[in-house]
Amino acid sequence: MRILRLTAGDIRFQITYGFWFLYAALTLIYLLLLSALPVTWRSVAAAVLIFSDPAAMGLFFMGACILLEKSQRVLQVLALSPVRIWEYMAAKAVSFALISLVVAAVLGCFAGFGPRRLAWALVGTLYGSLLFSLLGMAAASGISSLNQYLLVTVPIEMICFAPPALCLLGVKGPVDFFPTVACLKMLLGTETVWYELLPVSVFTLLLLAGFAWLRMNKMWSCLGGAKL
């Protein structure tokens, strides 16, 4: 029940500070872009947009959300409450995943995804959202300003986006086993990726969850102010 209340609180926080409005605006822009493309291109274009926005933008918005909570002393209050770190992390990840899934469903339906393809796209979106949310938590936990966060996340974004870009260009080999490539292939409807890369995907999420928990635990024990 506590996780549900935390998740509901996170959603209200996101709505109050315009996260959902921004996602709605970006979704409208993406729909306009898709409508301008030939029908045969929309499927791949929608997959790339879902990967780059609802899934990957979680890295930036997660950091912005945590920094806002730092600056407003929300985290200090939570640290004195019975809320556990993993509950806080789970609520954050779920709330951002909900936004990603809603946007992915809208873009997928507009692009003409069938039921099976749409299901794969939602699985890929959920995986990507959790992946980038955990990266965002780990990065934001040791940062005190938005400028610092941008300096940290830009290299992370480059590392995460380079392998999928190579995949789209037809490059094969070790790049196929990169976590974000698995995410993109799910969005593209490559069903064999589920059986080939499931161990890597699960291991990556568990590893990132453990690393993010260690970083958040350190922040939890020595909370301080943050300036946006």
C-alpha positions in Angstrom: 0.0 0.0 0.0 2.8 2.4 0.8 4.3 1.9 -2.7 0.9 2.7 -4.2 0.6 5.9 -2.1 4.2 6.9 -3.1 3.5 6.2 -6.7 0.3 8.3 -6.6 2.2 11.1 -4.9 4.9 11.0 -7.6 2.3 11.2 -10.3 0.7 14.3 -8.6 4.2 15.8 -8.3 4.8 15.2 -12.0 1.5 16.7 -13.0 2.1 19.7 -10.8 5.4 20.5 -12.3 4.3 19.9 -15.9 6.0 16.6 -16.7 2.8 15.1 -18.1 2.0 18.3 -20.0 5.5 18.2 -21.6 5.1 14.6 -22.6 1.7 15.4 -24.1 3.2 18.3 -26.1 6.1 16.1 -27.3 3.7 13.3 -28.2 1.6 15.7 -30.3 4.8 16.8 -32.1 5.7 13.2 -32.8 2.3 12.5 -34.1 2.6 15.4 -36.5 6.0 14.1 -37.6 4.6 10.6 -38.1 1.7 11.9 -40.1 4.1 13.6 -42.5 6.0 10.4 -43.2 5.0 7.8 -45.8 3.0 4.9 -44.3 5.7 2.5 -45.0 8.2 4.5 -42.8 5.9 5.0 -39.8 6.5 1.7 -38.1 10.3 2.1 -37.8 10.0 5.8 -37.2 7.6 5.2 -34.3 9.9 2.7 -32.8 12.8 5.1 -32.9 10.7 7.9 -31.4 9.4 5.7 -28.6 13.0 4.7 -27.8 14.3 8.2 -27.9 11.5 9.9 -26.0 9.3 8.0 -23.6 12.0 5.5 -22.7 15.3 7.4 -22.9 14.0 10.9 -21.8 13.3 9.2 -18.5 17.0 9.6 -17.7 16.7 13.4 -17.8 13.3 13.8 -16.2 14.2 11.4 -13.4 17.2 13.5 -12.5 15.1 16.7 -12.7 12.5 15.2 -10.4 15.0 14.1 -7.8 16.8 17.5 -7.9 13.5 19.2 -7.4 12.7 17.0 -4.4 16.2 17.8 -3.0 15.7 21.5 -3.4 12.3 21.4 -1.7 13.5 19.2 1.2 11.1 16.4 0.2 13.8 13.8 0.5 14.8 15.0 4.0 11.2 14.4 5.1 11.1 11.0 3.5 14.4 10.0 5.1 12.8 10.6 8.5 9.7 8.6 7.6 9.2 4.8 7.5 9.6 4.8 3.7 12.4 2.5 2.6 14.8 3.4 -0.2 13.7 0.5 -2.4 10.0 1.7 -2.0 11.0 5.2 -3.1 12.9 3.9 -6.1 10.1 1.5 -7.1 7.5 4.3 -6.9 9.7 6.6 -9.0 10.3 3.9 -11.6 6.6 2.9 -11.8 5.4 6.5 -12.2 7.8 7.3 -15.0 7.1 3.9 -16.7 3.3 4.8 -16.7 4.0 7.9 -18.7 6.3 6.0 -21.1 3.7 3.3 -21.7 0.9 5.7 -22.3 2.9 7.6 -24.9 4.2 4.4 -26.5 0.7 3.1 -26.8 -0.5 6.3 -28.5 2.4 6.4 -31.0 2.2 2.6 -31.7 -1.5 2.7 -32.4 -1.0 5.8 -34.7 1.8 4.0 -36.6 -0.5 1.0 -37.2 1.1 -1.5 -34.8 -0.9 -4.8 -34.7 -1.8 -6.3 -31.3 1.3 -8.5 -31.2 3.6 -5.8 -32.3 2.1 -3.3 -29.9 2.6 -5.8 -27.0 6.3 -6.1 -27.9 6.6 -2.4 -28.1 5.1 -1.9 -24.6 7.4 -4.6 -23.2 10.4 -2.8 -24.8 9.2 0.5 -23.5 8.8 -0.8 -20.0 12.3 -2.3 -20.1 13.8 0.9 -21.5 12.0 3.1 -19.0 13.2 1.0 -16.1 16.7 1.0 -17.5 17.0 4.7 -18.0 15.1 5.5 -14.7 17.7 3.5 -12.7 20.5 5.3 -14.6 18.8 8.6 -13.7 18.5 7.7 -10.0 22.2 6.6 -9.9 23.3 9.8 -11.6 21.1 12.2 -9.7 21.9 10.8 -6.2 25.3 12.4 -6.2 24.5 15.6 -8.0 23.5 19.0 -6.5 22.6 21.1 -9.5 21.0 20.7 -12.9 24.2 21.8 -14.7 26.2 19.0 -13.0 23.5 16.5 -13.9 23.6 17.5 -17.6 27.4 17.1 -17.6 27.0 13.6 -16.2 24.0 12.4 -18.3 25.3 13.6 -21.8 28.1 10.9 -21.8 25.6 8.3 -20.5 23.1 9.2 -23.3 25.9 8.9 -25.9 27.0 5.5 -24.7 23.4 4.3 -24.6 22.4 5.6 -28.0 25.5 4.7 -30.0 24.9 0.9 -30.1 21.2 1.2 -31.2 22.3 3.7 -33.9 24.8 1.1 -35.2 22.1 -1.5 -35.1 19.8 0.6 -37.3 22.7 1.0 -39.7 22.9 -2.8 -40.0 26.0 -3.4 -37.8 26.0 -6.9 -36.3 28.1 -8.6 -33.7 28.7 -7.8 -30.0 26.6 -4.7 -30.3 23.5 -6.9 -30.5 23.9 -7.8 -26.9 24.0 -4.2 -25.6 21.0 -3.6 -23.3 19.6 -0.6 -25.2 19.9 -2.6 -28.5 17.7 -5.2 -26.9 15.2 -2.5 -26.0 15.2 -1.1 -29.6 14.7 -4.6 -31.1 11.7 -5.2 -28.9 10.3 -1.9 -30.1 10.9 -2.9 -33.7 9.1 -6.2 -33.1 12.1 -8.5 -33.3 10.6 -11.3 -31.3 13.7 -13.5 -31.2 15.4 -10.9 -29.0 13.2 -12.0 -26.1 14.7 -15.5 -26.1 18.2 -14.4 -27.0 18.7 -11.5 -24.7 16.4 -12.1 -21.8 19.3 -13.2 -19.5 21.3 -10.1 -20.4 18.3 -7.8 -20.0 17.3 -9.1 -16.6 20.9 -9.1 -15.4 21.4 -5.5 -16.5 18.3 -4.4 -14.7 19.3 -6.2 -11.5 22.8 -4.8 -11.7 21.6 -1.3 -12.3 19.0 -1.6 -9.5 21.7 -2.7 -7.1 24.0 0.1 -8.1 21.3 2.7 -8.0 20.3 1.5 -4.5 23.8 1.9 -3.3 24.0 5.4 -4.7 20.6 6.3 -3.3 21.5 4.8 0.1 24.5 7.0 0.3 22.5 10.1 -0.6 19.8 9.0 1.9 22.4 9.0 4.7 23.8 12.5 4.0 21.0 14.5 2.5 21.7 18.1 1.6 20.2 21.0 -0.4 20.3 21.3 -4.1 20.0 24.2 -6.4 18.4 23.9 -9.8 
